[in-house]
Amino acid sequence: MSNITLDSIITGVEEVPLVTVISGGTSVGKSTTASQADAPIMLNLENGAEMLDIQKFPLYGKDIVFDDCMESLRLIFANHKKMGVKTVIVDSMDWVQKLIHKEVCKQKGVETIDELKWGAGYQFSASLAIDFFNGLDSLRHLGLEIIIICHTAIVKVDEPIHDLYEIYDLKLDRLIRNHLKEWATVIAFCEFEQKTHLKGERFGKKVYKATSTGSRIMHTVPQAGFAAKSRIPIPSPLPLDWKIFKQEINNARRKGEQ
């Protein structure tokens, strides 16, 4: 029997905890930006956060398995108030996926998931990834914000209304990538800002040169070259700064309440 009644209806702007995916290339500042969030704890899989003065679960080393990631979530769920945690950072999801692949291979007795026919290895991997996302969502329902860091890879996009093209997208298996992109509130693609200028001509064609401004920025609106997303209308691009990002989120929510 359903528990839904007319009293279940929600009205107005809801200020629910965000699920933010911070994506981009190596050394653009993804982990540093995430560490600026309110009272964070990090699932540190890459062992690259030694300069960040925050709480971390050390989930690196040859003996680490996928269940260690799940157990970390269980410990946060049971002890978040005592630990003073308000934000959970996963650094990074593509490294969680490596442990998921390792777990599938162990369960199925194979060396690689590609040995399982008809894409079954990727189906099993997606199932474990959804368990992980559900664990994070349980923390979100406690009021904790979720930040998922993910590297990017060049992915081919084949759509019925466009010719085949390539974009920077999350460096994940297709099924896991699609599930995360649907669940996330914001997907911020981060990069060093670049500008192009005319260098000259060669063989009758104009030649342009790209130069970096040195600034780091985040995009939350998708463009032809990368995947991005925001369910909350905020300016894009923004400086790669968590405080500025959250200020824009709060501004958008206040406007929605007017």
Long-range contacts (C-beta under 8 A, 24 or more apart in sequence): 12-257, 13-253, 13-256, 13-257, 15-253, 16-140, 17-140, 17-143, 17-144, 17-145, 17-146, 18-145, 18-146, 18-185, 18-186, 18-249, 19-136, 19-137, 19-140, 19-145, 19-146, 19-148, 19-183, 19-184, 19-185, 19-186, 20-145, 20-146, 20-147, 20-148, 20-184, 20-185, 20-186, 20-187, 20-188, 21-93, 21-147, 21-148, 21-149, 21-150, 21-170, 21-180, 21-181, 21-184, 21-186, 21-187, 21-188, 22-147, 22-148, 22-149, 22-150, 22-188, 22-190, 22-218, 23-149, 23-150, 23-151, 23-152, 23-168, 23-170, 23-187, 23-188, 23-189, 23-190, 23-227, 24-151, 24-152, 24-189, 24-190, 24-191, 25-151, 25-152, 25-191, 26-151, 28-190, 28-191, 28-192, 28-216, 28-240, 29-190, 29-216, 29-240, 30-91, 30-92, 30-149, 30-190, 31-89, 31-91, 31-149, 33-190, 33-218, 33-240, 33-241, 33-242, 34-89, 34-91, 34-147, 34-149, 34-242, 35-89, 36-241, 36-242, 36-243, 37-86, 37-87, 37-89, 37-145, 37-147, 37-242, 37-246, 38-86, 38-87, 38-145, 39-84, 39-85, 39-86, 39-87, 40-85, 40-86, 40-87, 40-88, 40-89, 40-147, 41-76, 41-83, 41-85, 41-87, 41-88, 41-89, 42-89, 42-90, 42-91, 43-69, 43-72, 43-88, 43-89, 43-90, 43-91, 43-96, 44-91, 45-69, 45-90, 45-91, 45-92, 45-95, 45-96, 45-99, 46-91, 46-92, 46-95, 48-91, 49-91, 54-89, 55-83, 55-85, 64-99, 65-99, 65-102, 65-103, 66-96, 66-99, 66-100, 66-102, 66-103, 66-128, 66-132, 67-103, 68-99, 69-96, 69-99, 69-132, 70-131, 70-132, 70-135, 73-132, 73-135, 73-136, 73-138, 73-139, 74-135, 76-139, 76-144, 77-135, 77-138, 77-139, 77-142, 80-139, 80-142, 80-144, 85-144, 86-143, 86-144, 86-145, 87-144, 87-145, 87-146, 87-147, 88-136, 88-139, 88-144, 88-145, 88-146, 88-147, 89-147, 89-148, 89-149, 90-136, 90-146, 90-147, 90-148, 90-149, 91-149, 92-148, 92-149, 92-150, 92-151, 93-148, 93-149, 93-150, 93-170, 93-172, 93-176, 93-180, 94-150, 94-151, 94-170, 94-171, 94-172, 96-129, 96-132, 97-125, 97-129, 97-172, 97-173, 97-176, 100-125, 100-128, 100-129, 100-132, 101-125, 103-128, 104-128, 122-173, 122-174, 122-175, 123-175, 125-173, 125-175, 125-176, 126-173, 126-175, 126-176, 126-179, 129-173, 129-175, 129-176, 129-179, 129-180, 130-179, 133-179, 133-180, 133-183, 137-183, 148-180, 148-184, 150-180, 152-189, 152-226, 165-224, 167-224, 167-225, 167-226, 167-227, 168-225, 168-226, 168-227, 169-226, 169-227, 170-227, 181-227, 181-229, 184-229, 185-230, 185-231, 185-232, 186-220, 186-229, 186-230, 186-231, 186-232, 187-220, 187-227, 187-228, 187-229, 187-230, 188-218, 188-219, 188-220, 188-228, 188-245, 189-218, 189-219, 189-220, 189-226, 189-227, 189-228, 190-216, 190-217, 190-218, 190-219, 190-240, 191-216, 191-217, 191-219, 192-216, 192-217, 193-217, 193-237, 215-239, 216-240, 218-245
